[in-house]
Amino acid sequence: MFLKENIIKENKTTSLYEAEDTITFQLGENSYSSKGTYQLHLDRSRLYSNQIILNRSNFKIDDREVEKKFAKISSLYFSSVFPLILTHHQGNYHIAEYKETAKRIMENDVAMQNKYNGDGLEYIREQFLDKVKNQTGFQKFIEQLPFYQVLNISAHPKFKKEQVGFKWNVAGLGVIEGTGEFRLNAEENKAVFILMQTDTAHIMQLIENYTVENEMVLTFNESEIPEISFKMTTVYDHSYSNIQNSRAELLISIGEKFKYTQNFYLTLD
């Protein structure tokens, strides 16, 4: 069956969040900005206290339904990962029920091939299926997503270690990793995560690779080093079992030549 949007049945354990993901990208004289919005449905498992089920609905780009063919194909492939079941174990969320998810992904793939054709479909299809072809790859793919990072870093704040791993997919460039400091303010039911360490040489390589792949005439000298900052602030209810809102803000810049900003907001509806 072709996946348009998953049919979501709400119950008393479901929390509905409004997600907003805004990206501004400037490299040399080229720049663009985009805003993605959707609703994230978070349901707590009735069988396991450490398990959550996620669904996505009402996905839009720049406040409009996705209509362009390639963007729509990409969105429909991505939709097949939902419902996404995650189990919290040893400090992180891990993919659960992978076999069931893989079956749904392949069923959706058949429907997509029956509906669409062409090189664009094949490119998007191959890229997506390669990322989710096994549980290890699927886990890595999910870990790059902003909503996963926000939920993962925010989970179980009373037991969180002060040093927390960080991973983020910078649109158009690739994945950056590092470690950050997690601080809980019990008086305000609030936690703050700040990125403290990352590999600037790797980030520089990603930027230079992008300029080469896109045939851009832009060079950097050895003294130009990327500056990066990431801060996430999460507010909880009094029991710390539910997120009220979370704001994640990423900035990467190299003087006037390069600037990437991403603001991801998750707000309880």
N, C-alpha and C positions, 0 to 999 in steps of 0.2 A: 504494500500500500504506500502511495506517495505521501511523504511528510510535508505538510504545509506548516502547521504549528501543532505541537502536541496538545491534546485535549487534557486539561488539568483539572482535577477534582480537588477542591480545597477541603480541608477539615480543620478541626480545632488546633491541631499542632502545626499548621502551616503559617509561615511568616512571609508576607509579600513585601519585596523591596523594589524600589525604583533605582535603576542603575543608569548612570550617565558617564560616558567615556569620551573626553574631548582631547584631541591631539592637534598640535600646531608644529609644523615641520618647516624649517628654513635652512637651506643649504646654498650658499652663494646668492645668486639672484633668484633662485627658485624657492617657492614657498607654497604650502597648502595647509588647510585646516579641515578637520572633520569631527563630527559629533555623532556617536552612536548611543542610542538609548534602548532600554528594554526593561521588562519586569522579570525579576528573579524570584521564583517561588522556592522557599526553603522549608522542607517538611522533615520532621524528626521521625526516625524509624520507631515503630511500635515494638519491634523485637529487640533492637540493640540500642543502648543508650549512647553509644559513641558513633552512631551512623546517621547521616543526613542524606536526603534525596532532593536534588535540584532540578528545576525545570525553568525554561526560558520562554517568554512570550512577548508579543507586541514589539518585536525588534524593528527599529527604524534607523535610518542614516540621515542626519541633518533634518530631523523631524518629519521625514517622509518615508512611506513604505518603500521597501527595496524593490525597484522595478527594472533596473538595468540588468541585462541577461547574465553577465558574468558575476556580478555582485549577488544576484539572486541565486544562481547556482551554488556559489560559495556558501551563502547563508543556509541554503537547504541541506547541503552536505553537513555543515556544522550542527544543524538542528538535530541530526540523527544521533548525536551523543546523549541527548536528553530522553528520558530522565537519567540524570547522572547520579550514581550512588557512591558516596565517599564514606570511608571508615577512618576514624581518628585513632592512630596507633603510634606509640613512641614519639609523640610530639608533632606528627604531621598527618594530613589527610591522604589516604590512599584509595585508589580505584577499587571498587568492589563490583561483583557480578559482571566481570569483563565479558564472559562468554555470551551472556544475554545481550549486552550492549553491542558486541561484534556482530551478532546475528541481525540485530536491528539495523546496523550500519550497512550490512551487505544487502538486506532487503530493500533499503532505501536506494542503494546504488543501482540495483536492477531497475527500479522505477524511474530513476533519473536518466538512465541510458535509454529507456523506452520513450522518454519525453523530450530529451534534448540530444543534440549531436554536434559535431564539429571539434576543431582543435582546442577551442576554449574549454569545452567540457572535459576533454581528455587531460588537459594540463591540470585543471583544478582537481579533477578526480584522482589523478595519479599522485599529486602532491598531498592531498588529504589522506588517501588510503595508505600511503607510505608511512605517514605519521602515526596511524592508529592500527597498524597491521599486527601488533602484538601488545601484550599488557605493559611491557616496559616502555615501549614507544608511546603508547597512549598516556601513561602516567607522565612522561616528560612533556607531552603536548599539553595536557591539562594544567600542569604546573606553571606554564608560561602565561596563563590567562589571568587578567587582573582580578576577576572575581574570586578565583582560587587563591591567589596570593593574599588578598584582603581577608578572606575567611580563614585561611591557614594561619596567618600571623596573628589574627585576632582570637583564635580558638583557645579555650581554657586559660584565660589570662592569669588566674591565681597560681597556676602551676608552670607558667612559661619561664624558660630560662632567660637571663638577661641578654645573652648573645643568640641571635636568631638568624638562620639562613635566609637569603633573599635571591629571588630569580624574577626577571621581568623581560617580556618580549617587546623590544623597541620596534615599532612599526617601520617596515622597510629596511631595517638594519639587521636585526637578529636579537639573540638572547644575551642579556648581561646578568652576571651573578655577583654576589658579595655577602657580607654579613652586616648586621645592624644591631642596634641596642634597643631593647624593649623595656619600657618603664610603665609601671602601673600606678595610677593615682587613685587609691581606694576611696578617698574622700569625695571625689567627683565621678566615680565609676567610669574612669577614662584611662585609656592606654595610649602611649605614643611610641611609635617605632621610627628610628632614624638610621638611615644607611651610614655606616661608619667606614667600611672598607670595600673596595671593588678594584678591578683590574683596568686601569685607565688605558694601558697599552692595547688591551683587547678591544676596548671601545673605539680607540683611534683607528685600529685596523678595520673594524666594521664600517666606519665612516669612509675610510679611504677605499675600501672594496666597493662601497656604494657608488662613489664618484667614478670609478673605473667601469663598473658594470653599466652605468648610465651615460658613459662617454662625456663626462663633465670636465671642463677645463678649470680645475680648482686644485691648488696645491697647498700643503701645510709645511711649515718648517719645523725643525726639531724642538724649538722652544714652545711651540703651540701644543698644549696639553688639554684634553677635555676636563672641564669642571662638571662634577655631577653631584646632585643632591636629591634625596628622596625622603619624604616624611609622610607618615600615615598616622592619623588620629582617629581612634575608635571610641565611641561612647556606648556603654552597656546599660541594661536595666539593672535594678538593685541586686538581682541574683547572679548577674554576669552570665546568664544562660542565653540571653538574646542580645544581638547588636541593635542599637537604636539607629546609629548612623556611623559611617566611616568615610574619611576623606584621604585619598592618597594622591600625592603630588610629586611628579618626577620632572627634573630639569637637567638637561645636558647641553653644554655650550662650549664653543671655541671662539672666543672673541666675537667679531661681527660676522664670521664666516659660516658658523653653524649654530643652530639653536633648535632644540627639541623639547617641547613641554607636553606633558600628559597629566590630566586631572581626572581621576576616577572617583566617583561619589556613589555611595550605596546608602540609601535612606529607607528606613522602615515606613511603609505606607500607612 
